[in-house]
Amino acid sequence: MSETVLELNQVSKFYQKQAAIEDINLHIEQGEIIGIAGPNGAGKTTLLKIIAGLIPNFQGSLSLYQSQNKRQLEKARHQLGALIEAPAFFPNLSARQNLTYFAIQRQIKDETRIDEVLDLVHLNHTGNKKFKSFSLGMKQRLGIALALIHRPKLLILDEPINGLDPEGIIQLRQLFKSLAQNDNITLIISSHILTELESIASRFLIIDNGHIIDQFTHAELMERKKPVINIQTNDLARTVTLINAHYPTIKIELVEGKLQLVDFDIEPYKINELLVQQGLQVSAFYHQVYPLEELFMDIISKNRGQTSSVTSTTESEVK
Ligand SMILES: Nc1ncnc2c1ncn2[C@@H]1O[C@H](COP(=O)(O)OP(=O)(O)OP(=O)(O)O)[C@@H](O)[C@H]1O
């Protein structure tokens, strides 16, 4: 049976009358992977800090594992691990020495746990290498190891994949999925890398100007996604005429010198076939699907009162 991890009711944080976040309501169940996306300054870090207990003064109520008052909350937060901003590691100590220091400080007696977390974040091979000569990605992974060291049930990560190389990103993606699936750990992750967030999270929160302006599960994202076909030919104007004549409901836009088709309910190859049969030279034809990125842009522009980027293009506009 699933357990409620976190409940926020009308949570707001103001800095000099300016809201960093405002009227946030949120309910999170054990085992969920929550992906938080939002533009710079949207309020993501503020929200994560409030959950982690790093901003004690805020308006509204927060309950963590059914604990609400200050004392109970302090206890409940032992179940929480967080990587928000870079932890202060000792530059002249190795990964293992740094973790040993924090383990002693946190009264973690099980020494094997240090090797376990170093294994989990793939830093077990770094030996005597000092923290100061770690790459950004290695530093980031050591921060995650530290957040995991006391076996938290809830892990909060602010931009955890920043600065990682592709291999590091893949390793962390697998780690996050395994923590949720095998260890039933709940994760709350913020990231600007939406393609990555999309492959990790089970539910998404879109934040703008301090408000949760939309939220949806992974399955709902798939329903709302808009596939796009990109086309490049030797005669874009004629391509538009042909597609408009045969498939009048398809919307076409000119983007960076190529045509983008949305709202098509036919097999893409049929469009390609049509163009080739009509003697056009099709130099590029590819199906592009970045659901979260596309939906994110739509949601943000709608929230800011801008029109959506997709409009129908006429032949004269292309010429
Ligand atoms: N300590 C502070 N004092 C004053 N204003 C603050 C403070 N911390 C955050 N803010 C303001 O609150 C708003 C939200 O900031 P926050 O760091 O939570 O956004 P964010 O979504 O994490 O941004 P980014 O993606 O750039 O990290 C911003 O306008 C920021 O300037």
The ligand as a Gaussian input file, in Angstrom:
#p B3LYP/6-31G(d) Opt

LIG

0 1
 N       17.552000      34.473000      -0.198000
 C       16.839000      35.160000      -1.096000
 N       16.624000      36.484000      -0.952000
 C       15.884000      37.176000      -1.837000
 N       15.313000      36.625000      -2.929000
 C       15.492000      35.315000      -3.142000
 C       16.267000      34.504000      -2.232000
 N       16.260000      33.229000      -2.693000
 C       15.534000      33.234000      -3.827000
 N       15.074000      34.466000      -4.090000
 C       14.224000      34.872000      -5.238000
 O       13.148000      33.968000      -5.310000
 C       12.832000      33.638000      -6.665000
 C       12.893000      32.153000      -6.858000
 O       14.257000      31.724000      -6.770000
 P       14.693000      30.198000      -6.869000
 O       16.167000      30.140000      -6.632000
 O       13.832000      29.387000      -5.984000
 O       14.344000      29.889000      -8.390000
 P       14.785000      28.630000      -9.299000
 O       13.561000      28.186000     -10.014000
 O       15.486000      27.612000      -8.459000
 O       15.785000      29.302000     -10.313000
 P       17.038000      28.681000     -11.134000
 O       16.469000      27.769000     -12.181000
 O       17.671000      29.885000     -11.732000
 O       17.916000      27.972000     -10.146000
 C       13.830000      34.414000      -7.513000
 O       13.210000      35.602000      -7.938000
 C       14.969000      34.691000      -6.578000
 O       15.636000      35.879000      -6.927000

